[in-house]
Amino acid sequence: MIESQFQSLTHLLGHMFKAHPWHGLSIGSEFPGVINAYIEIVPTDTVKFELDKDSGHLRVDRPQRFSNICPMLYGLVPQTYCGEKIAEFCRDETGRPDIQGDNDPLDICILSEKDFSHGDFTMEVVPIGGLRMIDGNEADDKIIAVLRGDAAYGHWTDISDCPTPMIDRLIHYFLTYKDAPHESPKVCEVDAVYGAEVAHDVIRRSQQDYHDTFPDLEQMLNLALGGHG
């Protein structure tokens, strides 16, 4: 009930104000099979853009000094958070008791035949799988999706539809994009590539982490809708 009320209120406010991409956008009424994604980076970007979590504006995180170009559209899933439930799932799957969440929204990579000139937009996507990535001791899952209705990839429903070299290219990017000459390699690893069913579970867990982490947003919503907090 609270989720439908939240969506109704954010829809109403959206007619008056630009929504915060993380908190103000809906994850989508058909989740986890179809979800909304906010795009921060497109494959032609030579700088790393990242959402400023306080202001909701897209900011330059850093210029890409070396040949690390993200091979897919990249962004985040609104109203998600990688906290304890994401960490618990990673601990259970890997047997590593030290894993924590990375305290960020859930990351997402999207395949589309279309070219996009810049980020800072949303799209409906279909999750087909993901990468269980671990950055140091932090769970940093990357959901893999296709643009809904895309002519080339829109019929894909699971990671098994995706050619292995395409996944290998994405894995290589995430394992190397933080590395620089004359510096020690960053401790990143991809423990597993998983399919749509697991991706749906990760999305559900990240949404629960979001609601557990930002309960004050629900309390304010309850008051706005005439409740008692």
C-alpha positions as MATLAB code, in Angstrom:
seq = 'MIESQFQSLTHLLGHMFKAHPWHGLSIGSEFPGVINAYIEIVPTDTVKFELDKDSGHLRVDRPQRFSNICPMLYGLVPQTYCGEKIAEFCRDETGRPDIQGDNDPLDICILSEKDFSHGDFTMEVVPIGGLRMIDGNEADDKIIAVLRGDAAYGHWTDISDCPTPMIDRLIHYFLTYKDAPHESPKVCEVDAVYGAEVAHDVIRRSQQDYHDTFPDLEQMLNLALGGHG';
ca = [
       0.000    0.000    0.000;
       2.733    2.437    0.963;
       4.511    1.851   -2.382;
       1.422    2.688   -4.460;
       0.813    5.811   -2.348;
       4.453    6.788   -2.761;
       4.178    6.395   -6.545;
       0.988    8.465   -6.633;
       2.517   11.277   -4.615;
       5.763   11.357   -6.614;
       3.714   11.396   -9.826;
       1.763   14.391   -8.543;
       4.897   16.260   -7.442;
       6.464   15.441  -10.804;
       4.014   17.850  -12.425;
       5.440   20.642  -10.266;
       9.131   19.804   -9.717;
      11.882   17.781  -11.354;
      12.178   14.555   -9.389;
      15.369   13.493   -7.625;
      16.625   10.582   -9.792;
      17.303    8.354   -6.787;
      14.481    9.175   -4.359;
      11.842   10.835   -6.507;
      11.558    8.416   -9.415;
       9.558    5.201   -9.174;
      11.224    1.842   -9.657;
       8.220    0.991  -11.860;
       4.851   -0.681  -11.429;
       5.979   -3.900  -13.167;
       9.141   -4.493  -11.152;
      11.200   -6.637  -10.985;
      10.390   -7.868  -14.515;
      10.415   -4.338  -15.944;
      12.031   -1.450  -14.073;
      13.015    2.155  -14.560;
      16.687    3.026  -14.899;
      18.389    6.407  -14.601;
      21.320    6.721  -17.020;
      24.493    8.434  -15.841;
      27.012    7.318  -18.495;
      26.785    6.505  -22.207;
      29.488    4.559  -24.090;
      30.927    7.692  -25.779;
      31.623    9.512  -22.493;
      35.273   10.260  -21.811;
      34.546   11.435  -18.273;
      32.866    9.500  -15.495;
      29.561   11.106  -14.611;
      27.919   10.251  -11.303;
      24.722   11.297   -9.588;
      25.308   13.752   -6.751;
      23.169   12.105   -4.087;
      22.403   15.311   -2.186;
      21.371   17.587   -5.044;
      20.127   15.036   -7.590;
      22.249   16.649  -10.302;
      24.658   14.757  -12.541;
      28.246   15.728  -11.745;
      31.679   14.997  -13.201;
      33.264   12.445  -10.895;
      36.553   12.367  -12.796;
      37.915   12.496  -16.336;
      38.845    9.112  -17.755;
      42.610    9.444  -18.169;
      43.049    6.105  -19.877;
      41.237    3.863  -22.347;
      38.334    2.816  -20.100;
      35.118    3.354  -21.991;
      31.988    1.753  -20.546;
      30.665   -0.627  -23.242;
      27.012   -0.200  -22.244;
      24.658    2.450  -20.926;
      25.278    2.691  -17.181;
      23.301    4.104  -14.303;
      21.243    3.271  -11.251;
      17.883    1.832  -10.244;
      15.702    4.394   -8.425;
      14.643    3.692   -4.825;
      17.215    0.940   -4.302;
      20.135    0.672   -1.883;
      22.902   -1.852   -1.406;
      22.829   -2.412    2.324;
      22.497   -5.348    4.690;
      20.169   -7.534    2.612;
      22.387   -7.235   -0.463;
      25.447   -7.932    1.696;
      23.751  -10.928    3.331;
      22.920  -12.422   -0.072;
      26.524  -11.993   -1.220;
      27.836  -13.545    2.010;
      25.524  -16.534    1.578;
      26.553  -17.051   -2.050;
      30.301  -16.603   -1.562;
      30.843  -17.891    1.981;
      32.729  -14.703    2.844;
      31.645  -13.325    6.249;
      33.320   -9.915    5.780;
      31.109   -8.679    2.939;
      29.227   -5.399    3.428;
      26.954   -3.360    1.185;
      28.500   -0.447   -0.690;
      25.828    2.005    0.563;
      24.930    3.159   -2.945;
      21.940    2.679   -5.249;
      21.907   -0.555   -7.254;
      23.954   -0.200  -10.444;
      22.584   -1.203  -13.823;
      24.033   -1.697  -17.335;
      21.700   -1.578  -20.341;
      22.044   -2.933  -23.857;
      20.445   -1.044  -26.736;
      21.091   -0.750  -30.454;
      20.393    2.991  -30.234;
      23.024    5.679  -29.730;
      22.563    8.234  -26.955;
      24.582   11.448  -26.900;
      24.557   12.050  -23.141;
      23.240   10.765  -19.831;
      20.681   12.221  -17.393;
      17.577   10.456  -18.668;
      15.392    7.511  -17.723;
      14.222    4.439  -19.618;
      12.175    1.289  -19.053;
      14.394   -1.792  -19.098;
      14.071   -5.556  -18.724;
      16.627   -7.135  -16.329;
      18.163  -10.294  -17.831;
      20.914  -11.012  -15.307;
      23.809   -9.463  -13.489;
      27.366   -9.592  -12.203;
      28.109  -10.402   -8.581;
      30.921   -7.908   -8.237;
      32.902   -7.429   -5.038;
      34.912   -4.244   -4.597;
      37.288   -4.800   -1.695;
      34.869   -6.266    0.821;
      31.754   -4.511   -0.544;
      28.954   -6.110   -2.531;
      28.649   -4.056   -5.724;
      26.214   -5.953   -7.958;
      25.731   -4.809  -11.540;
      22.325   -5.638  -12.995;
      22.364   -6.266  -16.764;
      19.244   -5.275  -18.692;
      17.960   -4.557  -22.186;
      15.995   -1.528  -23.326;
      12.325   -2.499  -23.400;
      11.190   -2.864  -27.006;
      14.713   -2.550  -28.425;
      14.852   -3.942  -31.971;
      18.142   -5.789  -31.488;
      18.051   -6.835  -27.825;
      14.475   -6.342  -26.675;
      13.550  -10.007  -27.125;
      16.258  -11.185  -24.709;
      14.899  -12.457  -21.404;
      17.936  -14.023  -19.717;
      21.702  -13.650  -19.595;
      21.965  -16.901  -21.568;
      20.707  -14.932  -24.593;
      23.747  -12.647  -24.405;
      26.951  -13.685  -26.238;
      29.794  -14.507  -23.861;
      32.247  -12.014  -25.442;
      29.821   -9.179  -24.680;
      29.726  -10.158  -21.006;
      33.514  -10.604  -20.979;
      33.927   -7.051  -22.297;
      31.743   -5.695  -19.503;
      33.604   -7.705  -16.864;
      36.948   -6.448  -18.199;
      35.745   -2.857  -17.931;
      34.693   -3.183  -14.307;
      37.878   -5.012  -13.335;
      40.164   -2.431  -14.914;
      38.488    0.987  -15.086;
      39.915    2.092  -11.735;
      43.458    0.943  -12.523;
      46.192    3.338  -13.584;
      49.840    2.866  -14.604;
      52.338    2.921  -11.751;
      49.598    2.287   -9.180;
      48.675   -0.921   -7.382;
      45.678   -2.664   -9.025;
      42.350   -2.142   -7.281;
      40.905   -5.145   -5.472;
      37.812   -5.829   -7.585;
      36.460   -9.207   -8.617;
      33.461  -10.706  -10.340;
      32.444  -13.777   -8.374;
      29.610  -14.893  -10.654;
      27.450  -14.056  -13.647;
      23.790  -14.758  -12.863;
      20.518  -14.904  -14.757;
      17.200  -13.084  -14.629;
      15.764  -14.955  -11.639;
      18.677  -14.012   -9.394;
      18.653  -10.464  -10.772;
      15.020  -10.129   -9.722;
      15.948  -11.298   -6.222;
      18.796   -8.762   -6.029;
      16.435   -5.963   -7.116;
      13.854   -6.931   -4.477;
      16.513   -7.055   -1.761;
      17.931   -3.680   -2.780;
      14.474   -2.122   -2.650;
      13.953   -3.512    0.853;
      17.359   -2.135    1.841;
      16.207    1.238    0.536;
      13.049    1.227    2.650;
      15.026    0.048    5.702;
      17.626    2.789    5.207;
      15.256    5.675    4.520;
      12.248    5.019    6.772;
      11.896    8.768    7.393;
      10.809    9.199    3.765;
       7.907    6.816    4.379;
       7.010    8.603    7.628;
       6.925   11.961    5.838;
       4.825   10.401    3.094;
       2.414    9.019    5.668;
       2.025   12.481    7.203;
       1.560   14.065    3.766;
      -1.209   11.593    3.021;
      -3.010   12.369    6.256;
      -1.600    9.619    8.473;
      -0.180    9.882   11.979;
       3.513    9.064   11.341;
];
